Amino acid sequence: MTNARRRGAAAALAAASLVTLAACGGGSGSDGGPSADETFRAGGAAGSAKNAEAEGPVALPDDATEGGTLTVLTAVAPSTLDPTQAYYTDSTAILSDLVTRSLTQFVYDPTSDDMQLVPDMATDLGRPNEDNTEWTFTLRDGLKYEDGTAVKAEDVAYAIKRSFAIAELPDGPTYNTTFFLDGDTYKGPFSDGDDYQGVTVNGNDITITMRRPFSDMDYYASFPQFTAIPEAKDNPETYGQHPLATGPYKFADYKAGSSLTLVKNDQWDPATDPGRIQAVDGWDFRFAQDTAKLENVIINDNGSAQTTLTYDNVSASSYRQIQQDKDRLVTGTSPCTFMWFIDMTKIKDLKVRQALGWAYPYVDAWKAAGEIVGVTRVPGTSILPPGTAGRTEYEALPGQDGQTTDPEKSKALLKEAGAEGYEIKYLFAADDEAAVAAKDAIAKGLEAGGFKATPIASTVETIRTDRTDYNSPINVRSSGWCSDWPAGATWFPAQWSGSLVGLEGMPNPANFKVKEMDAEQDRILDTLTPEEAPKAWGQFDKTMETEYYPAVNTGYGGTAMIRGSKVGGMVNDNVRGMPTFSRMYISQ
C-alpha cells in the first residue's frame, strides 16, 4: 500500500498506524511453531506458496463451538472500509477475511505454518498468456451478495475500473496504474466512463490486459479491489459505510473511527469458499481503545474477555506478564519495514538526510513506544525486509547497523551542509500514550544530533490522512510499508516511483523523483524475466539508499498479539501481520 500498515495495525513510532499487506517470515500461534526471532534470522517468503486446487467448504475445527460473538479491541482505527481504498493491513484483513471476497485469497496452511494463495471468487488462480500481458479469471457459480442478488462478472470488472478513480477514492494500491493497459491515462468510471478496454467480460470470464508484463497478477487479485461491486448500487462517497458483503459476514452497524458490528451473511455459501468459515454469530470491533485498558481486559481473561482479542502488538510490560500463559500469546513476523520517509522536496541536501540516520534514537524510541526489541521491532538495514526475493544486505550509512545512534556524526554532517539546527517537523498521535512517549524520545535524539525537533500533534483516528496532506508542514513521515507479496515489485513501483509524486493520497511519501531511478524501474519491469528481476530489485534498494537516502529505516516489524482463552483459530497471518480472522471461532 502506499502508507505502510499493517501492518497488524499497531502503534508505529510517534504515529499510531501501519501499512499495507505483507509477506516475509513465518508465523506461529498457540500451537507452537518458530519464534519471531528465529524466523527473522531464517528469512523465508511468506505467502509465496500457492494451491490452485483448493476447494470449499472448509471444515470447522473439532474444538469449535458454533455461535457467540468475538470481540476485537484495538487502539487504532481503519482509515477506510471501502474495498477500493483499503490498503492498510487492518482494513484489508477485516474486509478480505470476513466481508468481501476477491478473485483470489490468502489462507493459513497449518501444515507449513504459512499463508498460501488459493482461489476465492475465481475458479482458479488465473490463466496468463505466454508473456504475462493478459490474465483471465473465471468467476465461479453460486456467488451472491448479502441481498440475495447474484454476483456477475460485470460487477468484478466494474470494481477493477473503480480502482483507477484515485481522485475520488485515494490511498488504494496503484499497481493497476503501473501495469494495466492505459493505466497511466485512464482515471476511472466517475470521470472517464466505464468504456475501459483493459478489462473485458465474456460470460463468466474476466480478462485483464496489461501494458507491460505482470507475472504477479494472481497475488494482486487477492486485494479487496478485486471484489464485486454492482455499479447501480455504488456511491463512491458512501459505499465504504456498508460495502455489500459476499463473504460470511455483513455490516450491521459501522461508526467510523469508533466501532464495527458484523453479523452472519446468510447468502454466503461455504461450498463456494476454499478459505473461510462462519462459526461465530458475529464480530464486535471496537476502535481507538486505550491500550493499557484493553491489554488488562484480555490478560485478566474474565467473562467476555475469554472471547476477546487484539491485533495490536502488546506493550513490553504486558508481554512479560502474558509469558506466564504463553498459549494466549500469538507471535510471528510481518513483512514490514518501518521508516521515516524524508520529503525530498523539502529536505534537499543529502547530508541533512544522512544526518537524520545518525541522530534517530532507534532503541530508545522503540522502547518508549512499547516495542519489544527482537520481537515486534528488529533492527533493519535494507528497505526490503527479510524473506523478500533478491534482498541484498547492506548499510546505507557505513557503520550504521539499524540501531546505532551517533549524535556527533549527525552534527558533523549538519555542519558540512551548513544546516546546523535544521528543523524536523513530524506528526505524533497526541491521544496515544505510547506515541507521545516515542515522540519525546525522538525529539531528544534529534536535538542531541544538532536538529531542532518540532513534533506536530495529530490523533489516532486522523494521523493516516494527516500524513498524506500536501498542505501539512511536516517534512518527514513516520510510517512503514509491508510487502504485498514477497517481491521487490511490491515495494519500489508502488511507493518510490516518480510518476506517483503528486497523486491523491501521496503514494510516494518521500516525494522521491529521480530520473535515473525511474528509468531503472522501467528497465526491470519491461525487460527482465521474473527470474532476473529479484536481484535487480535488491540492487535498486541498495542504490537508492546509499546514493540518495530518502528514508531512515526504523526497523522491521513483528507481531505479539494476545487473545482470550476461548478464542480459537487465531494464528499470525504473516502476509499481513494480522490475526487469521477467516478461520477463527470460539473454542469449547
Secondary structure by P-SEA (a helix, b strand, c coil): ccccccccccccccccccccccccbbbbcccccccaaaaaabbbbcccccccccccccccccccccbbbbbbbbccccccccccccccaaaaaaaaacccccccbbbbbccccbbbbbbccccccccccccccbbbbbbbccccccccccccaaaaaaaaaaaaccccccccccccccccccccccccccccccccccccccccbbbbbbccccccccccccccccccccccccccccccccccccccbbbcccccccbbbbcccccccccccccccccccbbbbbccccaaaaaaaaaacccccccccccccccaaaaaaaccccccbbbbbccbbbbccccccccccaaaaaaaaaaccaaaaaaaaccccccccccccccccccccbbbbbbcccccccccccaaaaaaaaaaacccbbbbbbccccccaaaaaaaaaaaaaaaaabbbbbbbbbccccaaaaaaccccccccccccccccccccccccccccccccccccccccccccccaaaaaaaaaaaccccccaaaaaaaaaaaaaaaccccccccbbbbbbbbbccccccccccccccccccccccccc
